[in-house]
Each structure stands twice: as C-alpha cells, then as structure tokens.
Amino acid sequence: MRRTGIDLSPSRCIIVDAETSRRFRKDGESKPLRLHRFARLTHPDPAALTAELRRLIERDGYPRRAWVNLWDVTSSHQYLLLPTQPRAELKAAARQYGAAALGLDPADVAVGVSIGEPRGEPGHQPKTEVSFFSAAVRDLRSRLQPVVDAGFHVDGVTTPCGALWSQARLRRPLTPGDVHAFVVLNIHMSALAIFANGFLLYARDLSWGYEEEASGAIDRHALAARLSAELRRSFLYLKQYWEQDVSQLVLCGDMPEIRSLTAPLIERLNIEVETLDTLEGIDTSALPDPVDRFTEHVAAYRLAAAIAVEPTPVNLRLTETANEPVHRAGLGVFVAGSAAAVALAAYLYAQAAIDRQNAESRASAPVVSATTIPVTRQDRGSDTADTHGPRMARMLETLSQATPRGVTLRGVKAVPDGGIWRVSIDAVAKGPDPERARAAAETFLEGLASPSAFGATTRPATRRVLSEGSTVELAAEYGVRK
C-alpha cells in the first residue's frame, strides 16, 4: 500500500510518500522501497505546520493515509514474560501495567500490544513474550492535531522505538536468532531498541542527541563514548534474560556524516556497526527529486519511510487503543508474579522522563522480570526511587565496565540487608582454551574486587571448571553500601 510516513519532532517534521517496490526480487530478498517524494519542514507553531502539511496533500499529492512517529511524548516501552493466559487477558494486563508505568489512569493511556511466542523452562510455568508501548492520550492528541487538521487519515501512531521496530522488520538478519540493536540519533533526542526474530526485546528513549557545538562542529568521539556506554548498559541488562549476544548495531537519523561514528563504536563495542546512509534497500530506478538532496540525507528519512511501508506491530492510534475498559481478569497475570520483585532495570532507568519506580508501587502487584531484586513494600517508596535508584544505576555501570570479553552475566540479585545491599553475581567465563577461560574469570573477579567497584566479597568467590575445561562458572557475593 502507498502511504505517507510522518516523523514528527518538536523541531522538525519529515514526510515521505512511499510504498513497496514492484521490482523483481530474488528469493529471500526484501522488496526494495519505492519513494515517490519527500519533504522536511520546520514548524514554528501547530497552525503553520497544519498549513504546510495541507499544501503537501493538495499541491504535491501526498497520500492521505498516514502513519505517524511522535517524538517527545510521555511514553513507556516494555518487554515482559508473563504467565501464559488467553490473549485478551494478556492485553488487559499490559494495559494495566502500561498505565502504572506512566502513573496514569488506564482511561488516560493508549496502549499497543504485540504478543509473541510462549517460552517454557523445565519446572516452571510457561510464560509468553509480550511487548507493549504505552503513551499519554493527552500528549498524543495534542501532537497529532496538526496532522489530522491538515487532512491526513492516521492509520497508526508510534514512538521512535516503534519506528525502529519497523526499520528492523525491513532488515531482518540473515541468520535466524541474531540479535541486532538499532539507534536513531537526532539533534536533541535519540532512541535505541534491540530485536531478535522480528520481536522487540528492549527499547529506550534517550533525552540527548548529537547537539552541535556553537562552532557547528560535533564532538564525535565524545558522542561515541556516550552512546557506547549507553549501549553497554543496555546489552548487559538484556543479557539477564536473553542468551544470544547483540551482533550488530545499525545507525540512522538526522546526524550529519553519521558514518563517522562507525570506527569509534566498533572499537568500543567490538561488534559490527552499519549506517543507513546509503541507498541499500531503496529502489534506485526511480529516486525522488531532488535526488542529490535525498541521497545526501537518506539516513534522516529512514524512519518515515519504514513506518509508511512496514508499520510497527504496536499501534498507539487513539481510536483503537484509548479508553478501552480494563478487564479485571487480566490483573491476575500480575498477581502470578513474585509478591516482592521489581526489575533491576527499574532502578537503572528511574531517572527517565517518567518515574517508573513510583508508578510500580501503585500497580496491583509487580511483574516478574528475568533479573529481580527482592525488596519489602516499605523499600519501594519514593525514598527508594530517589535515594537507592542512582546507587543501583552505578552498580550496573560498574558491572558493565568490569565484564571483559568472554564473560557473560547469567544473574544479578540485590537483597537489602540493613545498611547494605547483598549483591549476588552469577556468571560464566568461556575461552578458546582452558587457560584463557580462567584468565577471563580472574580478570572479572579482580575488577569487581577493586575499591572503586564492589570491594571485598562477603563470602569467597567460587569457581567451577566444567568438564571440557574451557568454561568456568563463577559465583560471588558483595556487600554494597546503600
């Protein structure tokens, strides 16, 4: 279907008229995108934006049917493993949790849900993958109004993380099961998301971008350092519930000469890095005019084109998601979780645009995540969010810095004990031979034992060499001051 993709941020609006090309393709290849026209608008106010968008429809013939990507809205993105239930109950549970994550009444939240495959573990109740996005209805209506007033019929609404999902669906890995990370870099805001098997595993909005200095230059090494640190933390969190490592990073967005980040990111992350600043995946037989401007800035038009031709599986369109009743049956999914477990990542990202930790304390019961911190209900108040949250963030940062290549964290648990957290770490070190596996294990433990990290253990670290010799299982416990 031919459709308009609109990528709308507070500072600019990118519009693309696109469809899937009808050109012949080989078996296994994705159909290339056919882009008919594109535009980039700077809009001082909603009325001016409406007028410009209306002209694009009436003068240039942009399709009225549109998908819209909205930046800077109050939103949350979650991947959960919930006890397997009927789909209606899973959706109801996701709606309730999405509202709790935003600290809003369910009637004031739009929620888009994608339900994946069941995952079973021996001796445990089967769980089902659920990815959902939630956003404040008030923000969505306000931001969409100029688009609707211009005459567009909005088929779907998403956030930057959802738009990256669309882009990931257009670039499926050659090897099933590969895990790829996608990042969009804009001047003041960015987003990252991680996918496997076409499903979203992790998503996060970033409140910073590539912001040019007064001289107009971009400190690319500082940006690469900041982005790589954010990615390392995200990879570490993902590792707690997903075994496969991230094997590729894909970059797009407004940033000029985005390819210049490739080398410093490869050096820091030691994974393949690609940029969507070429015409790969685009039908080059009929590029939109002016061709030179489109070619020069193609990375900036990727998200708008992606949502136009390959809409994300989660849709925040108000007429479909807002103001639906909350089914009480779905709330049983939350009760099925541990009565006192919250995700470690809730601490790491408690300083995001919404106070997720406070929101969770208002939920009927917490949701089980792959890595949990048992806490009492008293520990989950505002004091925990404001005081312990940054310390938990530093713990995870310390772990990311201390984990060398060849070591995989399998579990992290922090239990409050008076004035300290008892932090238990379970990891495995692998190497091409026994000597290098043991060396990686010792490097990891030495890094954690340094005074700038966790310090001395509260009980001696254990090392268990498996029969083949090139794998070492590790366990250690540390006392970290609150």
C-alpha positions in Angstrom: 0.0 0.0 0.0 1.2 3.5 -0.8 1.2 5.6 2.3 2.7 8.8 3.8 5.1 8.4 6.7 5.4 11.3 9.1 8.3 11.6 11.5 7.4 14.5 13.8 9.6 16.0 16.5 9.3 19.4 18.3 11.9 20.9 15.9 11.1 19.4 12.5 8.7 17.3 10.5 9.9 14.7 7.9 7.4 13.4 5.4 7.9 10.6 2.9 5.5 9.2 0.3 6.5 5.6 -0.1 5.4 2.1 -1.0 7.0 -1.3 -1.5 8.6 -1.5 -5.0 7.1 -3.9 -7.5 10.5 -4.6 -9.0 11.6 -8.3 -9.4 13.5 -9.7 -6.4 15.4 -12.9 -5.8 14.1 -15.4 -3.3 14.8 -14.4 0.3 15.4 -10.7 -0.6 13.2 -8.0 0.9 11.3 -5.9 -1.6 13.1 -2.5 -2.1 11.3 0.7 -1.0 9.9 2.9 -3.7 10.0 6.5 -2.5 7.9 9.0 -4.6 8.6 12.2 -2.8 9.9 13.6 0.4 9.9 16.9 2.4 11.4 18.3 5.6 9.5 21.1 7.4 10.5 23.4 10.3 7.3 24.4 12.0 7.2 27.4 14.4 3.7 26.6 15.6 0.9 24.0 15.1 -1.1 26.3 12.8 1.9 26.8 10.5 2.6 23.0 10.4 -1.1 22.3 9.5 -0.9 24.7 6.6 2.3 23.2 5.3 1.0 19.7 5.6 -2.2 20.6 3.8 -0.2 22.1 0.9 1.7 18.8 0.6 -1.6 16.9 0.2 -3.3 19.4 -2.2 -0.3 20.6 -4.2 2.1 17.6 -4.2 -0.4 14.7 -4.0 0.9 13.0 -0.8 -1.4 10.1 0.1 -3.9 11.0 2.9 -3.4 7.7 4.6 -0.5 8.1 7.0 1.5 6.5 9.8 3.0 9.0 12.3 6.1 8.7 14.6 5.9 11.1 17.5 8.9 12.3 19.4 8.8 13.7 22.9 5.6 12.2 24.2 5.2 10.7 27.7 5.6 7.0 26.9 6.9 3.7 28.1 8.2 0.6 26.2 8.3 -2.8 27.9 9.2 -6.4 27.1 7.8 -8.8 29.6 7.5 -12.6 30.2 4.0 -13.0 31.6 2.4 -16.3 32.8 0.6 -17.7 29.7 -3.0 -16.6 29.6 -5.7 -16.0 26.9 -4.6 -13.2 24.6 -7.4 -10.9 25.9 -6.1 -11.2 29.5 -2.5 -10.6 28.4 -3.6 -7.4 26.6 -5.6 -6.3 29.7 -2.6 -7.0 31.9 -0.3 -5.0 29.6 -2.8 -2.1 29.6 -2.8 -2.0 33.4 1.0 -2.2 33.7 1.4 0.5 31.0 -0.9 2.8 32.9 1.0 2.1 36.1 4.4 2.7 34.4 3.2 6.2 33.4 1.5 6.9 36.7 -1.9 7.5 34.9 -5.4 6.1 35.0 -5.9 3.3 32.3 -8.6 5.5 30.7 -5.9 8.2 30.0 -3.4 5.8 28.4 -3.1 4.5 24.8 -1.5 1.0 24.7 -0.3 -1.0 21.8 0.5 -4.7 22.4 2.3 -7.4 20.5 2.1 -10.9 21.8 5.0 -13.3 20.9 5.7 -16.9 21.4 5.4 -18.9 24.6 8.7 -19.7 26.4 8.9 -22.7 28.6 11.6 -23.7 31.1 11.7 -27.1 32.9 10.0 -26.9 36.2 8.5 -23.5 35.6 5.1 -22.3 34.5 5.1 -21.4 30.8 5.4 -17.7 30.0 4.5 -15.7 27.0 6.5 -12.8 25.4 4.6 -9.5 25.5 6.0 -6.3 24.1 3.9 -3.2 24.6 4.1 0.6 24.2 2.0 3.0 26.3 1.6 6.7 25.9 -0.5 9.5 27.5 -3.6 10.2 25.5 -3.3 13.9 26.2 0.1 14.1 24.5 -0.9 12.0 21.5 -4.0 14.1 20.8 -2.1 17.4 21.1 0.8 16.3 18.8 -1.5 14.6 16.3 -3.9 17.5 15.9 -2.0 19.4 13.2 -1.7 16.2 11.2 -5.4 15.5 11.4 -6.4 19.1 10.8 -4.3 19.0 7.6 -6.5 16.3 6.2 -4.4 13.1 6.8 -6.2 9.9 7.9 -4.0 8.5 10.6 -3.8 4.7 10.2 -1.3 4.3 13.0 0.8 6.1 15.6 4.1 5.0 17.2 7.2 6.4 19.0 10.8 6.4 17.8 11.4 3.0 19.4 8.4 1.7 17.4 9.7 3.3 14.2 13.0 1.5 14.8 10.9 -1.7 15.0 9.6 -1.0 11.6 13.1 -0.4 10.3 14.3 -3.7 11.9 11.4 -5.6 10.1 12.8 -4.3 6.8 16.3 -5.5 7.7 15.8 -9.0 9.1 19.1 -10.8 10.0 20.4 -13.4 7.5 20.8 -15.8 10.4 17.6 -16.6 12.4 18.0 -15.7 16.1 20.6 -13.0 15.6 20.2 -10.0 17.9 20.5 -6.6 16.4 20.5 -3.1 18.0 19.1 0.0 16.2 19.8 3.6 17.2 18.3 6.8 15.7 20.4 9.9 16.5 18.7 13.3 16.2 19.9 16.7 17.4 18.3 16.8 20.8 16.8 13.3 21.3 17.6 9.8 20.3 16.3 6.3 20.8 17.6 2.7 20.9 15.9 -0.6 20.5 17.0 -4.3 20.3 15.3 -7.0 18.3 15.5 -10.7 17.7 13.4 -12.9 15.4 11.3 -9.8 14.5 10.3 -9.2 18.1 11.3 -6.2 20.3 13.4 -7.2 23.3 14.4 -3.8 24.7 13.6 -0.2 24.0 14.7 3.1 25.5 14.2 6.8 24.6 17.3 9.0 25.2 16.9 12.6 26.2 20.1 13.7 24.4 21.3 13.8 20.8 24.3 14.8 18.8 23.9 18.5 19.6 26.3 20.6 17.6 28.6 23.0 19.4 28.5 26.7 18.9 31.1 26.4 16.2 28.8 24.0 14.3 31.2 21.1 14.9 30.2 17.8 16.5 32.4 16.1 19.1 32.1 12.7 17.5 34.5 10.9 19.9 32.6 12.2 22.9 29.3 11.2 21.3 30.7 7.7 20.5 31.8 7.3 24.1 28.4 8.4 25.5 26.5 6.2 23.1 28.7 3.1 23.6 28.3 3.5 27.4 24.5 3.6 27.0 24.6 0.5 24.7 26.9 -1.5 27.1 24.4 -0.9 29.9 21.6 -2.0 27.6 23.4 -5.1 26.4 24.2 -6.0 30.0 20.5 -5.7 31.1 19.4 -7.7 28.0 21.8 -10.5 28.9 19.9 -11.2 32.1 17.0 -12.7 30.1 18.3 -13.3 26.6 21.2 -15.6 25.9 22.3 -14.5 22.5 24.7 -11.6 22.3 24.0 -8.5 20.2 25.9 -9.0 17.0 25.2 -5.8 15.0 24.4 -2.2 15.6 22.5 -0.1 13.0 22.5 3.7 13.0 20.2 6.2 11.3 18.9 9.7 12.0 19.4 13.4 11.3 23.1 13.4 12.3 25.4 14.7 9.5 28.1 12.3 8.4 26.7 9.6 10.7 29.1 7.1 9.2 32.0 8.8 11.1 30.7 7.0 14.3 31.3 3.6 12.8 35.0 3.2 13.6 34.9 4.5 17.2 31.8 2.4 18.0 33.4 -0.8 16.6 36.5 -0.1 18.7 34.4 0.4 21.9 31.8 -2.3 21.4 33.6 -4.9 19.3 30.6 -5.6 17.2 29.6 -4.9 13.6 28.3 -1.4 13.0 26.3 -0.3 9.9 24.8 3.1 9.0 21.7 3.5 6.9 23.2 6.4 4.9 23.3 4.6 1.6 20.6 3.6 -0.9 20.6 0.0 0.3 17.0 -1.3 0.3 15.7 1.5 -1.9 14.6 1.2 -5.5 17.2 3.3 -7.3 15.5 3.2 -10.6 13.1 6.0 -9.6 14.6 8.1 -6.8 12.6 11.2 -5.6 13.7 14.7 -6.7 15.9 16.4 -5.9 17.9 13.3 -6.0 21.2 14.8 -4.6 19.5 16.2 -1.5 17.6 12.9 -0.9 20.8 10.9 -1.3 22.8 13.1 1.0 20.3 12.9 3.8 18.8 9.5 3.3 19.6 8.4 6.9 17.2 11.1 8.1 14.3 9.8 6.0 14.6 6.1 7.0 12.1 6.1 9.9 9.4 7.9 8.0 9.8 5.5 5.1 9.9 2.5 7.3 6.6 3.2 9.1 4.9 4.0 5.8 5.7 0.6 4.2 6.2 -1.7 7.2 4.1 -0.5 10.1 5.2 -1.5 13.6 3.3 -4.3 15.3 2.2 -2.0 18.1 -0.2 0.8 17.3 -1.0 3.8 19.6 -3.8 5.1 17.4 -6.3 6.6 19.8 -9.5 5.2 18.2 -8.2 1.7 18.7 -6.3 1.8 22.0 -7.5 4.6 24.2 -10.4 4.4 26.6 -11.0 0.7 26.4 -12.2 -0.9 29.6 -9.7 -2.7 31.8 -10.7 -6.3 32.3 -10.2 -7.4 35.8 -9.3 -10.9 34.7 -6.1 -9.6 33.2 -4.9 -8.3 36.5 -4.4 -11.9 37.7 -1.3 -12.0 35.5 0.4 -9.6 37.8 -0.6 -11.4 41.0 1.0 -14.5 39.5 4.4 -12.9 39.8 6.6 -12.8 42.9 4.9 -10.6 45.5 8.1 -8.6 46.2 10.1 -8.5 43.0 10.9 -5.5 40.8 13.2 -5.4 37.8 16.8 -4.2 38.3 16.4 -2.0 35.3 13.7 -0.1 37.1 16.5 1.3 39.2 18.8 2.0 36.3 16.2 3.9 34.4 14.3 5.5 37.3 15.6 8.9 36.2 13.8 8.8 32.8 11.0 11.1 31.7 8.5 9.2 33.9 9.1 7.9 37.4 8.6 4.2 36.8 9.6 3.2 40.3 6.8 5.3 41.9 4.4 4.0 39.2 5.2 0.4 40.0 4.4 1.0 43.7 0.8 1.9 42.5 0.4 -1.3 40.5 -1.7 -4.1 41.9 1.4 -6.3 42.0 4.9 -6.3 40.4 5.7 -8.2 37.3 8.4 -10.9 37.2 11.5 -10.0 35.2 14.5 -12.1 34.4 16.6 -10.3 36.9 14.9 -9.3 40.2 15.6 -7.6 43.4 13.5 -8.9 46.3 12.5 -5.9 48.5 9.9 -5.2 51.1 7.0 -3.0 50.2 8.4 -0.3 52.5 11.6 -0.2 50.4 9.6 0.6 47.3 8.5 4.1 48.3 9.7 7.4 47.0 12.8 7.3 49.2 14.0 4.1 47.3 13.4 5.7 43.9 15.2 8.9 44.8 18.0 7.6 47.0 18.7 4.0 46.1 18.0 4.3 42.4 21.2 6.2 41.4 23.2 3.7 43.5 21.7 0.8 41.6 22.5 2.6 38.4 26.1 2.8 39.5 26.1 -0.9 40.3 25.0 -1.8 36.8 27.5 0.7 35.3 30.3 -0.9 37.4 29.3 -4.4 36.2 29.3 -3.3 32.6 32.8 -1.8 33.0 34.2 -4.8 34.8 32.8 -7.5 32.5 35.6 -8.5 30.0 35.1 -10.2 26.7 34.4 -13.8 27.2 32.4 -13.4 30.4 28.6 -13.5 30.4 26.5 -12.5 33.4 23.7 -15.0 34.0 22.1 -13.4 37.0 22.4 -10.4 39.3 20.4 -10.2 42.6 20.5 -7.4 45.2 18.8 -8.0 48.6 18.5 -5.2 51.2 20.2 -6.1 54.5 20.3 -3.2 56.9 22.6 -0.5 55.6 23.9 -2.6 52.6 22.7 -4.4 49.5 23.9 -8.0 49.3 24.7 -8.3 45.6 24.9 -11.8 44.3 26.5 -12.3 40.9 26.3 -15.5 38.8 28.5 -15.5 35.6 30.2 -17.8 33.2 33.6 -17.3 31.5 34.4 -19.0 28.2 37.5 -19.1 26.1 39.1 -20.9 23.2 41.1 -22.9 25.7 41.1 -23.5 29.5 43.9 -21.1 30.2 42.1 -18.1 28.6 38.8 -19.0 30.2 40.4 -19.0 33.6 42.2 -15.7 32.8 38.9 -14.1 31.8 37.3 -15.3 35.0 40.0 -13.9 37.2 40.0 -10.6 35.4 36.3 -10.3 36.0 36.6 -11.1 39.7 39.6 -8.7 40.2 37.7 -5.9 38.5 34.8 -6.4 40.9 37.1 -6.6 43.9 38.7 -3.2 43.3 37.8 -0.4 45.8 36.2 1.6 43.1 33.9 -1.3 42.2 32.2 -3.6 44.8 35.2 -4.2 47.1 35.7 -7.3 49.2 33.3 -10.3 49.0 31.0 -11.1 51.9 31.7 -14.8 51.1 34.6 -16.2 49.0 34.0 -16.4 45.3 33.5 -19.8 43.8 34.9 -21.1 40.5 33.7 -24.3 38.9 35.5 -25.6 35.8 33.3 -27.6 33.6 34.4 -30.9 32.2 35.6 -29.6 28.8 37.9 -27.1 30.7 37.2 -24.0 28.5 34.2 -22.9 30.6 34.3 -21.6 34.2 31.2 -20.9 36.2 31.5 -18.1 38.8 29.5 -17.0 41.8 30.3 -14.2 44.3 28.5 -12.0 46.8 29.4 -8.5 47.8 28.1 -6.0 50.4 27.4 -2.7 48.8 26.5 0.3 50.9 23.1 1.8 50.3 
